[in-house]
Structure formats: structure tokens, C-alpha cells
Amino acid sequence: MSKPLAEELRPKSLDDYLGQQHLIGKGAILRNAIESGNIPSMILWGPPGVGKTTLANIIAERMDMSFFALSAVNSGVKDVRDVINRAKMLPNQAILFIDEIHRFSKSQQDSLLGAVEQGIVRLIGATTENPSFEVISPLLSRCQVYILKGLEEADLKKLLKSAVIAMSERFGRKVEVKEQEAIFRISGGDARKLLNAVELVVTTLSTRVKGKIVLTNDKVLGIIQQNLAMYDKGGELHYDIISAFIKSIRGSDPNGAVYWLARMIEGGEDPKFIARRLLILASEDIGNANPNALLLANTCFDSVAKIGWPESRIVLSQTTIYLATSPKSNASYMAIKAAQKQVQEDGNLPVPLHLRNAPTKLMKKIGYGKDYQYAHGYEGNFVNLEFLPEKILGVKFYEPGNNTKENQLRDWLKSRWKDKYDY
């Protein structure tokens, strides 16, 4: 029986590994650590199917260290202690890989602390959730967090080419990809999703046609739609459902939003996972069009953390409907995105002298803080002062949305800054 395609094509070395060049490309931070033979304990944070488990295996092989793997889904404190006791008997350090470490309870994570601190094991934890929320602070402080990104189109094309060659060899028939858009759309940057889709489609078509197997968008979508599994909080559809949920709220459809919420509830999803997404959405998609949205979403998260299932479904439903029926604005999200892009392009521009802190006489003497005007000392608590580095004077990052609240903010900004920022 053939191995699953995703397992068959799993990379064995850093040079074969696709994506994450910011971490493992030539001269990148994680590659340097691996090549120096001195890796830190780490948390690999990123979406599913980007190679977290694969990277852990490659590191263990490259470092020539014993490798232990646990899944937080079906492992407990006893399993952790058993691995630590076995690692103590080894002449060298061992790597302990824990998949979905965000699912470990506080006591389970506590059981790792001593072994990590004493260097008995180098911990590699993999998570799809923000470790700041899901990993306890003492453990997080002992680990380096590396952020993995979804695969780029160029990476997916290489992966698809390898998949086609492997499936052609498996069936002894030529496999041709005539159209690839549907496969890429289904994968969403997830290598495992792409390989599973190719394997499913080719296997299905092999029983329907003779000779060459040709993949088109229609064939791919038809076969994948027929085989979509019911909601599985640990599986691939998990991310499609939460995507549909968020997009329904963003699209101001409370009916669609509540339906997808019900799908997650019936699937036994972690209520904090849903509440966290609502908290992000309240700022990203509603923002200052309705500032109360963020307050309610934060209250929702606190409430859900206290009461759990089944009662928290009511709080989630209320918050979902409130957010779906709120006016929408992504202006705050776009503002910080634009500002970050400016910083990336221009680097660290000097802080204007009048905005610098001047705690010493010398700093005051050389001009720090000179000409700064204290806004509260002026009418309306406002003074027309420059607050950007000289190179980017007048650049506007915040563009208020077209809604009642932000139109008022636009008028307020216009009354103060006149034509400077073109509000």
C-alpha cells in the first residue's frame, strides 16, 4: 500500500524544504543556528501545512540528536515525563517535538519547564495559534518564537510538479495539469492540502478514465466538493469554516455568520478560538466605525473563558450578530499596514529634535525637545506641529472610512490640520 502523498514527498533536508526563506534561507537566523549546532528551544507558529513538523524532523536529523514526538491532542503529563526520563539516560541532548502545543493545559506545559531549563531536551513546539495567548509565560520566555508563512505561488508550483511526477509513477500513467487555479485556491498556501487534493483527484479520475489523467478546474472542484468531510476541529475544514464565519460577519450577514458559528459549536470547537477571532475582527473590520465593537468582543472573550460550553454559545451568538450588524471600517488596519510599509522602505528615520525626550541638561543644550509645543497649552488642546520625520512630512496613513463615526473624525481632523493631510 502506498504512503500518503504528503508523507512520500516530505522534504528530508533544508535544501529540499519549500518556503520559509526568511528563516532557513542562506544566512537566515534559524539556518545559522542549525548550522552552528546550537539551536534554542523554539515555538514554530504558522498556519497548517507550511512545514512545521517537517522542519522539526529536518533539524533533528541535521543536529544528529535523538528525536521524540508527542501530539498535544492525545498526550498528557505522564507522556511528557516518560520522554524526559528517557532523555535523561541519553549521552547527548534530545529534541522533544510537541505538535499543537497550544492544546496542552497549563499543568502539561508546566511539566516541560524543568527539562527545558536544565537543557535535558530542546523543545520544538508547533502551533497554529498565537503563542502569546496559548503558551504559558515561563515556557514562552525560554523559547524563541519563529513565525512560518503560507507558501507562495512559486513554492506551490514546485510542489505540484513533484506531486504530478509521483502520481504518474504510482499509477504508471501520465498525469497532466491542464488548469491549476482550483488546486491552488483549495490549498490556500497549505502544502498538505494541495498534496491531499492532488492525490484524491488523481486517484478518483484513475477509476473513471483510461490513459492520460488530465486535471482541470472543473474536475478538481467537482471531486473535492463531493468529498468534503463534515466539520473537524482538528482537520483542514476547520480553517475553511472559520474563514466563512469571519467573511460572513465582514459582509454584514448575521444569518450566514450564525450558521457557520453553529457549525463550529456542533463540531466541538474551542470557544476561545472563536472569541479570539471575533476580537481581531472587531478591530480589523469595524474599528472606529463603532468603537464599542471592540469592547463587546473583549467582554465576549472574557465571558467565554469563564463559562465554556454550552452556555458560551449564547454570548458568542450575541457578539457575532452585533458585529455582523455594525458599520464596517478597515481604516485602522490599513493605516498600520501603510505605516509599516513606510518603515520597511525608509528604515529608521531620525526622530525630529523637537519630539525627542530631554532628561539631561546636555540633551537640552544640543536641542533635544527645543521648539516642542505642549498641545494642552493652546486653544482646543491643539497646536500645528510636525510629528513625522522630515523625509515623510505630510504623508497620510489614516484615511477615515465612509461611515457616520469616521466622517465625524474626518471633519475633526480637517478642522485642525486644514489642507496638510488632505482630509
Secondary structure, DSSP 8 states (H G I E B T S, - for coil): ----HHHHT---STTT--S-HHHHSTT-HHHHHHHHT----EEEE--TTSSHHHHHHHHHHHHT-EEEEEETTT--HHHHHHHHHHHHTSSS-EEEEEETGGGS-HHHHHHHHHHHHHTSEEEEEEESS-HHHHS-HHHHTTSEEEE-----HHHHHHHHHHHHHHHHHHHTS-EEES--HHHHHHHTT-HHHHHHHHHHHHHHHHTT-SS-EEE-HHHHHHHHHHT-----TTSTHHHHHHHHHHHHHHTT-HHHHHHHHHHHHHTT--HHHHHHHHHHHIIIIIGGGSTHHHHHHHHHHHHHHHH-TTTHHHHHHHHHHHHHTS----HHHHHHHHHHHHHHHH-S----GGGS---SHHHHHTTTTTT---GGGSGGG------S-GGGTT-------SSHHHHHHHHHHHHHHTTTTT-
